[in-house]
Amino acid sequence: MQQIIKFFLRNKTFLLYLFLLSIAIVFTIQSHSYHKSKFINSANFVTGGIYNSTNNLSIYFSLKSQNLLLQEENARLSSIVYTPNDTVNGSFITDTIYSGVNYKFTPAQVIKNSYSATNNVLLINRGKRDSLKQDFGVITQKGILGIVDRTSNKFATVLSILNTNIKISAQLKNTNHFGSLMWDTKSPQVVQLHEISKIAPLKKGDTIVTSGRSIIFPKGIPVGTIKDFRLDSAENFYTVDIQLFNDMTNIEYVYIIENVDKSEINSLIKPSNE
């Protein structure tokens, strides 16, 4: 307390000056409209800047939760788009392009991603407790990513499209010419589409999508665009280089696709193949 009293006594002249200056400023602002408006504008500018900075900081720290909410909403919307004759919130949705097959989409996050090996695998934060099983498809908002391989209670591994052990049926978006999508291990941005008929109207820049001829992916999931193409040695089929829509070196959020009708379809297909 004594230190405080000494401070005021030592600086009494300066403090008195500040007090009188403050009174003068207040009277000036109140008695002149121009000064008053300038003061209010300056105060609004300062407080607005503070509120804006605080709001931006709050938004930054809530990005993760907002991303999760957006993922869940996108998964719900994707389920609607790829599910024909489905009733959602009282609305009857008709879509015959997917031949009556129902798909369920679940959001997930990539924990680990490899892209420099020949058989690349991703690890995601969904597992058996989320009803994940082997051979579920995995995509991003941009396009196809891979296929679920192994699952534990909380996690699952995904065979990347950059894995020489998987083949995925894909086709030209504008025609029904289809082939097998594989990777030649040369570039993480380019995969190959094999066995495309030589009569197919190929053009650089055309879009390639999933064909829907397997029970893993719906028809129409984006893959990439034609970068180049060449005939095989027998000159019967094209091998097509596909520039992927996904940047396989920068994957964080994904969607897992479950074919709800998979068991029923398999029960019909297997006896026919035996």
Short mmCIF file of the C-alpha atoms (twelve columns), coordinates in Angstrom:
data_MODEL
# 
_entry.id   MODEL 
# 
loop_
_atom_site.group_PDB 
_atom_site.id 
_atom_site.type_symbol 
_atom_site.label_atom_id 
_atom_site.label_alt_id 
_atom_site.label_comp_id 
_atom_site.label_asym_id 
_atom_site.label_seq_id 
_atom_site.Cartn_x 
_atom_site.Cartn_y 
_atom_site.Cartn_z 
_atom_site.pdbx_PDB_model_num 
ATOM 1   C CA . MET A 1   0.000   0.000   0.000   1 
ATOM 2   C CA . GLN A 2   2.840   2.393   0.891   1 
ATOM 3   C CA . GLN A 3   4.408   1.721   -2.539  1 
ATOM 4   C CA . ILE A 4   1.165   2.694   -4.229  1 
ATOM 5   C CA . ILE A 5   0.878   5.924   -2.207  1 
ATOM 6   C CA . LYS A 6   4.499   6.786   -2.978  1 
ATOM 7   C CA . PHE A 7   3.863   6.155   -6.689  1 
ATOM 8   C CA . PHE A 8   0.941   8.613   -6.720  1 
ATOM 9   C CA . LEU A 9   2.878   11.232  -4.724  1 
ATOM 10  C CA . ARG A 10  5.923   10.895  -6.968  1 
ATOM 11  C CA . ASN A 11  3.878   11.192  -10.173 1 
ATOM 12  C CA . LYS A 12  1.117   13.509  -8.952  1 
ATOM 13  C CA . THR A 13  1.888   16.218  -11.503 1 
ATOM 14  C CA . PHE A 14  1.810   13.829  -14.449 1 
ATOM 15  C CA . LEU A 15  -1.306  12.046  -13.173 1 
ATOM 16  C CA . LEU A 16  -3.063  15.396  -12.676 1 
ATOM 17  C CA . TYR A 17  -2.144  16.305  -16.249 1 
ATOM 18  C CA . LEU A 18  -3.631  13.030  -17.554 1 
ATOM 19  C CA . PHE A 19  -6.797  13.580  -15.518 1 
ATOM 20  C CA . LEU A 20  -7.306  17.117  -16.814 1 
ATOM 21  C CA . LEU A 21  -6.456  16.017  -20.379 1 
ATOM 22  C CA . SER A 22  -9.064  13.250  -20.185 1 
ATOM 23  C CA . ILE A 23  -11.713 15.700  -18.967 1 
ATOM 24  C CA . ALA A 24  -10.815 18.101  -21.799 1 
ATOM 25  C CA . ILE A 25  -11.074 15.324  -24.401 1 
ATOM 26  C CA . VAL A 26  -14.468 14.203  -23.046 1 
ATOM 27  C CA . PHE A 27  -15.857 17.754  -23.134 1 
ATOM 28  C CA . THR A 28  -14.467 18.281  -26.637 1 
ATOM 29  C CA . ILE A 29  -16.062 15.091  -27.933 1 
ATOM 30  C CA . GLN A 30  -19.429 15.836  -26.318 1 
ATOM 31  C CA . SER A 31  -19.603 19.446  -27.490 1 
ATOM 32  C CA . HIS A 32  -18.499 18.897  -31.120 1 
ATOM 33  C CA . SER A 33  -20.422 16.483  -33.361 1 
ATOM 34  C CA . TYR A 34  -17.459 16.053  -35.728 1 
ATOM 35  C CA . HIS A 35  -15.112 14.941  -32.951 1 
ATOM 36  C CA . LYS A 36  -17.846 12.745  -31.479 1 
ATOM 37  C CA . SER A 37  -18.428 10.914  -34.771 1 
ATOM 38  C CA . LYS A 38  -14.691 10.428  -35.262 1 
ATOM 39  C CA . PHE A 39  -14.356 8.994   -31.779 1 
ATOM 40  C CA . ILE A 40  -17.263 6.580   -32.263 1 
ATOM 41  C CA . ASN A 41  -15.900 5.434   -35.633 1 
ATOM 42  C CA . SER A 42  -12.458 4.870   -34.134 1 
ATOM 43  C CA . ALA A 43  -13.950 2.935   -31.216 1 
ATOM 44  C CA . ASN A 44  -16.015 0.808   -33.568 1 
ATOM 45  C CA . PHE A 45  -12.935 0.108   -35.673 1 
ATOM 46  C CA . VAL A 46  -10.942 -1.063  -32.646 1 
ATOM 47  C CA . THR A 47  -13.712 -3.153  -31.086 1 
ATOM 48  C CA . GLY A 48  -14.651 -4.551  -34.509 1 
ATOM 49  C CA . GLY A 49  -11.063 -5.632  -35.069 1 
ATOM 50  C CA . ILE A 50  -10.959 -7.297  -31.665 1 
ATOM 51  C CA . TYR A 51  -14.245 -9.132  -32.234 1 
ATOM 52  C CA . ASN A 52  -13.128 -10.212 -35.719 1 
ATOM 53  C CA . SER A 53  -9.834  -11.580 -34.399 1 
ATOM 54  C CA . THR A 54  -11.635 -13.394 -31.585 1 
ATOM 55  C CA . ASN A 55  -14.150 -14.842 -34.037 1 
ATOM 56  C CA . ASN A 56  -11.413 -16.015 -36.433 1 
ATOM 57  C CA . LEU A 57  -9.590  -17.666 -33.538 1 
ATOM 58  C CA . SER A 58  -12.782 -19.399 -32.441 1 
ATOM 59  C CA . ILE A 59  -13.458 -20.596 -35.996 1 
ATOM 60  C CA . TYR A 60  -9.916  -21.952 -36.286 1 
ATOM 61  C CA . PHE A 61  -10.228 -24.063 -33.141 1 
ATOM 62  C CA . SER A 62  -13.657 -25.371 -34.209 1 
ATOM 63  C CA . LEU A 63  -12.535 -26.444 -37.700 1 
ATOM 64  C CA . LYS A 64  -12.088 -30.081 -36.724 1 
ATOM 65  C CA . SER A 65  -15.589 -30.439 -35.294 1 
ATOM 66  C CA . GLN A 66  -17.040 -28.555 -38.279 1 
ATOM 67  C CA . ASN A 67  -15.203 -30.868 -40.695 1 
ATOM 68  C CA . LEU A 68  -16.645 -33.902 -38.915 1 
ATOM 69  C CA . LEU A 69  -20.153 -32.452 -39.148 1 
ATOM 70  C CA . LEU A 70  -19.670 -31.739 -42.861 1 
ATOM 71  C CA . GLN A 71  -18.401 -35.277 -43.420 1 
ATOM 72  C CA . GLU A 72  -21.463 -36.763 -41.747 1 
ATOM 73  C CA . GLU A 73  -23.764 -34.543 -43.805 1 
ATOM 74  C CA . ASN A 74  -21.939 -35.402 -47.054 1 
ATOM 75  C CA . ALA A 75  -22.166 -39.092 -46.194 1 
ATOM 76  C CA . ARG A 76  -25.920 -38.753 -45.666 1 
ATOM 77  C CA . LEU A 77  -26.330 -36.900 -48.972 1 
ATOM 78  C CA . SER A 78  -24.178 -39.454 -50.829 1 
ATOM 79  C CA . SER A 79  -26.347 -42.240 -49.422 1 
ATOM 80  C CA . ILE A 80  -29.363 -40.441 -50.863 1 
ATOM 81  C CA . VAL A 81  -27.758 -39.904 -54.279 1 
ATOM 82  C CA . TYR A 82  -26.601 -43.521 -54.658 1 
ATOM 83  C CA . THR A 83  -29.724 -45.133 -53.163 1 
ATOM 84  C CA . PRO A 84  -32.705 -45.499 -55.538 1 
ATOM 85  C CA . ASN A 85  -36.351 -45.529 -54.449 1 
ATOM 86  C CA . ASP A 86  -35.413 -44.501 -50.922 1 
ATOM 87  C CA . THR A 87  -37.553 -42.524 -48.523 1 
ATOM 88  C CA . VAL A 88  -35.604 -39.837 -46.680 1 
ATOM 89  C CA . ASN A 89  -37.362 -37.287 -44.441 1 
ATOM 90  C CA . GLY A 90  -40.655 -38.055 -46.155 1 
ATOM 91  C CA . SER A 91  -39.323 -37.427 -49.668 1 
ATOM 92  C CA . PHE A 92  -39.551 -40.217 -52.240 1 
ATOM 93  C CA . ILE A 93  -36.371 -40.377 -54.341 1 
ATOM 94  C CA . THR A 94  -36.279 -42.250 -57.652 1 
ATOM 95  C CA . ASP A 95  -33.007 -43.098 -59.398 1 
ATOM 96  C CA . THR A 96  -32.637 -46.040 -61.767 1 
ATOM 97  C CA . ILE A 97  -29.003 -45.512 -62.830 1 
ATOM 98  C CA . TYR A 98  -27.713 -47.782 -60.050 1 
ATOM 99  C CA . SER A 99  -30.017 -50.691 -60.892 1 
ATOM 100 C CA . GLY A 100 -31.830 -50.786 -57.573 1 
ATOM 101 C CA . VAL A 101 -28.706 -51.393 -55.428 1 
ATOM 102 C CA . ASN A 102 -28.571 -49.556 -52.093 1 
ATOM 103 C CA . TYR A 103 -25.391 -47.980 -50.717 1 
ATOM 104 C CA . LYS A 104 -24.562 -46.611 -47.282 1 
ATOM 105 C CA . PHE A 105 -21.782 -44.033 -46.801 1 
ATOM 106 C CA . THR A 106 -19.787 -43.634 -43.572 1 
ATOM 107 C CA . PRO A 107 -17.221 -40.839 -42.965 1 
ATOM 108 C CA . ALA A 108 -13.738 -41.675 -41.672 1 
ATOM 109 C CA . GLN A 109 -10.311 -40.117 -41.237 1 
ATOM 110 C CA . VAL A 110 -6.989  -41.390 -42.566 1 
ATOM 111 C CA . ILE A 111 -4.449  -41.995 -39.788 1 
ATOM 112 C CA . LYS A 112 -1.626  -43.351 -41.924 1 
ATOM 113 C CA . ASN A 113 -1.038  -43.199 -45.663 1 
ATOM 114 C CA . SER A 114 1.677   -44.763 -47.818 1 
ATOM 115 C CA . TYR A 115 2.122   -43.984 -51.504 1 
ATOM 116 C CA . SER A 116 5.776   -44.735 -52.336 1 
ATOM 117 C CA . ALA A 117 5.695   -48.552 -52.080 1 
ATOM 118 C CA . THR A 118 4.358   -50.971 -54.691 1 
ATOM 119 C CA . ASN A 119 1.558   -52.222 -52.431 1 
ATOM 120 C CA . ASN A 120 0.363   -49.159 -50.576 1 
ATOM 121 C CA . VAL A 121 -2.007  -49.346 -47.619 1 
ATOM 122 C CA . LEU A 122 -3.916  -46.692 -45.667 1 
ATOM 123 C CA . LEU A 123 -5.100  -46.891 -42.042 1 
ATOM 124 C CA . ILE A 124 -8.459  -45.338 -41.121 1 
ATOM 125 C CA . ASN A 125 -10.177 -44.696 -37.783 1 
ATOM 126 C CA . ARG A 126 -13.219 -46.932 -38.367 1 
ATOM 127 C CA . GLY A 127 -13.526 -50.653 -37.659 1 
ATOM 128 C CA . LYS A 128 -15.804 -53.513 -36.711 1 
ATOM 129 C CA . ARG A 129 -17.628 -51.427 -34.115 1 
ATOM 130 C CA . ASP A 130 -18.669 -49.176 -37.032 1 
ATOM 131 C CA . SER A 131 -19.882 -52.234 -38.997 1 
ATOM 132 C CA . LEU A 132 -16.913 -52.149 -41.402 1 
ATOM 133 C CA . LYS A 133 -16.080 -55.343 -43.256 1 
ATOM 134 C CA . GLN A 134 -13.609 -56.531 -45.848 1 
ATOM 135 C CA . ASP A 135 -14.239 -55.388 -49.442 1 
ATOM 136 C CA . PHE A 136 -16.056 -52.180 -48.576 1 
ATOM 137 C CA . GLY A 137 -15.186 -49.401 -51.028 1 
ATOM 138 C CA . VAL A 138 -13.399 -46.225 -49.929 1 
ATOM 139 C CA . ILE A 139 -13.582 -42.868 -51.718 1 
ATOM 140 C CA . THR A 140 -12.984 -39.167 -51.110 1 
ATOM 141 C CA . GLN A 141 -15.018 -36.177 -52.275 1 
ATOM 142 C CA . LYS A 142 -12.855 -36.146 -55.415 1 
ATOM 143 C CA . GLY A 143 -12.992 -39.819 -56.321 1 
ATOM 144 C CA . ILE A 144 -12.046 -43.441 -55.760 1 
ATOM 145 C CA . LEU A 145 -9.377  -44.330 -53.174 1 
ATOM 146 C CA . GLY A 146 -9.293  -48.076 -52.449 1 
ATOM 147 C CA . ILE A 147 -10.889 -51.137 -50.811 1 
ATOM 148 C CA . VAL A 148 -11.091 -52.145 -47.147 1 
ATOM 149 C CA . ASP A 149 -8.801  -55.104 -46.464 1 
ATOM 150 C CA . ARG A 150 -8.546  -55.910 -42.745 1 
ATOM 151 C CA . THR A 151 -10.499 -54.630 -39.747 1 
ATOM 152 C CA . SER A 152 -10.017 -54.487 -35.985 1 
ATOM 153 C CA . ASN A 153 -12.501 -53.158 -33.459 1 
ATOM 154 C CA . LYS A 154 -11.611 -49.491 -33.984 1 
ATOM 155 C CA . PHE A 155 -9.478  -49.408 -37.139 1 
ATOM 156 C CA . ALA A 156 -9.218  -50.770 -40.681 1 
ATOM 157 C CA . THR A 157 -6.605  -51.023 -43.407 1 
ATOM 158 C CA . VAL A 158 -7.422  -49.963 -46.954 1 
ATOM 159 C CA . LEU A 159 -5.693  -51.293 -50.057 1 
ATOM 160 C CA . SER A 160 -4.941  -48.115 -51.951 1 
ATOM 161 C CA . ILE A 161 -5.626  -47.793 -55.656 1 
ATOM 162 C CA . LEU A 162 -1.819  -47.573 -55.711 1 
ATOM 163 C CA . ASN A 163 -1.577  -51.257 -54.835 1 
ATOM 164 C CA . THR A 164 -0.655  -53.898 -57.387 1 
ATOM 165 C CA . ASN A 165 -2.877  -56.473 -55.679 1 
ATOM 166 C CA . ILE A 166 -6.201  -54.879 -56.597 1 
ATOM 167 C CA . LYS A 167 -8.165  -54.437 -59.811 1 
ATOM 168 C CA . ILE A 168 -11.167 -52.142 -60.103 1 
ATOM 169 C CA . SER A 169 -13.676 -52.086 -62.938 1 
ATOM 170 C CA . ALA A 170 -13.849 -48.660 -64.586 1 
ATOM 171 C CA . GLN A 171 -15.201 -47.178 -67.792 1 
ATOM 172 C CA . LEU A 172 -15.359 -44.115 -69.985 1 
ATOM 173 C CA . LYS A 173 -17.927 -41.716 -68.553 1 
ATOM 174 C CA . ASN A 174 -19.540 -41.001 -71.924 1 
ATOM 175 C CA . THR A 175 -19.720 -44.611 -73.172 1 
ATOM 176 C CA . ASN A 176 -20.018 -48.131 -71.763 1 
ATOM 177 C CA . HIS A 177 -16.496 -49.198 -72.787 1 
ATOM 178 C CA . PHE A 178 -14.939 -50.607 -69.628 1 
ATOM 179 C CA . GLY A 179 -11.758 -52.304 -68.453 1 
ATOM 180 C CA . SER A 180 -9.640  -53.132 -65.401 1 
ATOM 181 C CA . LEU A 181 -7.996  -50.362 -63.420 1 
ATOM 182 C CA . MET A 182 -4.487  -51.241 -62.170 1 
ATOM 183 C CA . TRP A 183 -1.273  -49.439 -61.229 1 
ATOM 184 C CA . ASP A 184 2.138   -49.804 -62.903 1 
ATOM 185 C CA . THR A 185 3.947   -48.382 -59.804 1 
ATOM 186 C CA . LYS A 186 5.610   -45.554 -61.781 1 
ATOM 187 C CA . SER A 187 3.714   -42.489 -60.504 1 
ATOM 188 C CA . PRO A 188 1.353   -41.998 -57.516 1 
ATOM 189 C CA . GLN A 189 -0.730  -39.664 -59.677 1 
ATOM 190 C CA . VAL A 190 -1.298  -41.973 -62.661 1 
ATOM 191 C CA . VAL A 191 -2.933  -45.418 -62.920 1 
ATOM 192 C CA . GLN A 192 -3.688  -47.584 -65.952 1 
ATOM 193 C CA . LEU A 193 -6.958  -48.773 -67.446 1 
ATOM 194 C CA . HIS A 194 -6.443  -52.002 -69.406 1 
ATOM 195 C CA . GLU A 195 -8.440  -53.899 -72.030 1 
ATOM 196 C CA . ILE A 196 -10.329 -50.988 -73.515 1 
ATOM 197 C CA . SER A 197 -11.593 -51.955 -76.965 1 
ATOM 198 C CA . LYS A 198 -9.746  -50.357 -79.869 1 
ATOM 199 C CA . ILE A 199 -13.073 -49.106 -81.236 1 
ATOM 200 C CA . ALA A 200 -13.653 -47.011 -78.086 1 
ATOM 201 C CA . PRO A 201 -13.697 -43.255 -78.851 1 
ATOM 202 C CA . LEU A 202 -10.801 -42.206 -76.622 1 
ATOM 203 C CA . LYS A 203 -9.782  -38.587 -76.208 1 
ATOM 204 C CA . LYS A 204 -7.285  -36.963 -73.847 1 
ATOM 205 C CA . GLY A 205 -9.058  -35.189 -71.014 1 
ATOM 206 C CA . ASP A 206 -12.115 -37.481 -71.045 1 
ATOM 207 C CA . THR A 207 -13.344 -38.598 -67.633 1 
ATOM 208 C CA . ILE A 208 -13.061 -42.145 -66.301 1 
ATOM 209 C CA . VAL A 209 -15.522 -43.416 -63.652 1 
ATOM 210 C CA . THR A 210 -16.303 -46.686 -61.892 1 
ATOM 211 C CA . SER A 211 -18.384 -49.016 -64.054 1 
ATOM 212 C CA . GLY A 212 -20.712 -50.432 -61.393 1 
ATOM 213 C CA . ARG A 213 -19.932 -53.963 -62.621 1 
ATOM 214 C CA . SER A 214 -18.737 -55.057 -59.172 1 
ATOM 215 C CA . ILE A 215 -20.594 -55.079 -55.851 1 
ATOM 216 C CA . ILE A 216 -18.030 -52.778 -54.223 1 
ATOM 217 C CA . PHE A 217 -18.465 -49.410 -55.961 1 
ATOM 218 C CA . PRO A 218 -21.558 -47.792 -57.470 1 
ATOM 219 C CA . LYS A 219 -21.425 -46.750 -61.087 1 
ATOM 220 C CA . GLY A 220 -20.185 -43.234 -61.684 1 
ATOM 221 C CA . ILE A 221 -17.660 -42.655 -58.900 1 
ATOM 222 C CA . PRO A 222 -14.959 -40.370 -60.420 1 
ATOM 223 C CA . VAL A 223 -11.502 -41.846 -61.045 1 
ATOM 224 C CA . GLY A 224 -9.603  -39.339 -63.194 1 
ATOM 225 C CA . THR A 225 -9.038  -38.107 -66.738 1 
ATOM 226 C CA . ILE A 226 -7.314  -39.678 -69.753 1 
ATOM 227 C CA . LYS A 227 -3.694  -38.542 -69.911 1 
ATOM 228 C CA . ASP A 228 -2.507  -40.832 -72.712 1 
ATOM 229 C CA . PHE A 229 -3.384  -44.135 -74.439 1 
ATOM 230 C CA . ARG A 230 -1.725  -46.759 -76.652 1 
ATOM 231 C CA . LEU A 231 -2.619  -50.046 -78.363 1 
ATOM 232 C CA . ASP A 232 -1.209  -53.318 -77.022 1 
ATOM 233 C CA . SER A 233 1.155   -55.514 -79.041 1 
ATOM 234 C CA . ALA A 234 -1.740  -57.371 -80.678 1 
ATOM 235 C CA . GLU A 235 -3.433  -54.025 -81.452 1 
ATOM 236 C CA . ASN A 236 -6.783  -55.206 -80.073 1 
ATOM 237 C CA . PHE A 237 -7.030  -53.226 -76.853 1 
ATOM 238 C CA . TYR A 238 -5.903  -49.885 -75.485 1 
ATOM 239 C CA . THR A 239 -3.945  -49.317 -72.306 1 
ATOM 240 C CA . VAL A 240 -4.997  -45.917 -70.970 1 
ATOM 241 C CA . ASP A 241 -3.042  -43.719 -68.557 1 
ATOM 242 C CA . ILE A 242 -5.408  -42.074 -66.073 1 
ATOM 243 C CA . GLN A 243 -4.507  -38.883 -64.204 1 
ATOM 244 C CA . LEU A 244 -6.187  -39.366 -60.826 1 
ATOM 245 C CA . PHE A 245 -8.525  -36.725 -59.413 1 
ATOM 246 C CA . ASN A 246 -7.205  -37.529 -55.925 1 
ATOM 247 C CA . ASP A 247 -3.820  -36.318 -54.792 1 
ATOM 248 C CA . MET A 248 -2.786  -39.647 -53.287 1 
ATOM 249 C CA . THR A 249 -0.019  -37.964 -51.280 1 
ATOM 250 C CA . ASN A 250 -2.494  -35.736 -49.441 1 
ATOM 251 C CA . ILE A 251 -5.493  -37.720 -48.164 1 
ATOM 252 C CA . GLU A 252 -7.186  -36.998 -44.835 1 
ATOM 253 C CA . TYR A 253 -10.971 -37.454 -44.932 1 
ATOM 254 C CA . VAL A 254 -12.681 -40.371 -46.705 1 
ATOM 255 C CA . TYR A 255 -16.039 -42.121 -47.101 1 
ATOM 256 C CA . ILE A 256 -16.582 -45.852 -46.745 1 
ATOM 257 C CA . ILE A 257 -19.152 -47.392 -49.083 1 
ATOM 258 C CA . GLU A 258 -21.248 -50.337 -47.940 1 
ATOM 259 C CA . ASN A 259 -23.327 -52.187 -50.511 1 
ATOM 260 C CA . VAL A 260 -26.399 -52.935 -48.382 1 
ATOM 261 C CA . ASP A 261 -27.574 -55.579 -50.869 1 
ATOM 262 C CA . LYS A 262 -24.186 -57.347 -51.075 1 
ATOM 263 C CA . SER A 263 -25.220 -60.541 -49.255 1 
ATOM 264 C CA . GLU A 264 -28.338 -60.979 -51.366 1 
ATOM 265 C CA . ILE A 265 -26.408 -60.417 -54.606 1 
ATOM 266 C CA . ASN A 266 -23.647 -62.838 -53.546 1 
ATOM 267 C CA . SER A 267 -26.190 -65.524 -52.688 1 
ATOM 268 C CA . LEU A 268 -27.353 -65.412 -56.307 1 
ATOM 269 C CA . ILE A 269 -23.970 -65.053 -58.003 1 
ATOM 270 C CA . LYS A 270 -22.016 -67.759 -56.148 1 
ATOM 271 C CA . PRO A 271 -24.280 -70.728 -57.056 1 
ATOM 272 C CA . SER A 272 -24.165 -69.582 -60.681 1 
ATOM 273 C CA . ASN A 273 -20.347 -69.609 -60.662 1 
ATOM 274 C CA . GLU A 274 -20.083 -73.072 -59.113 1 
# 
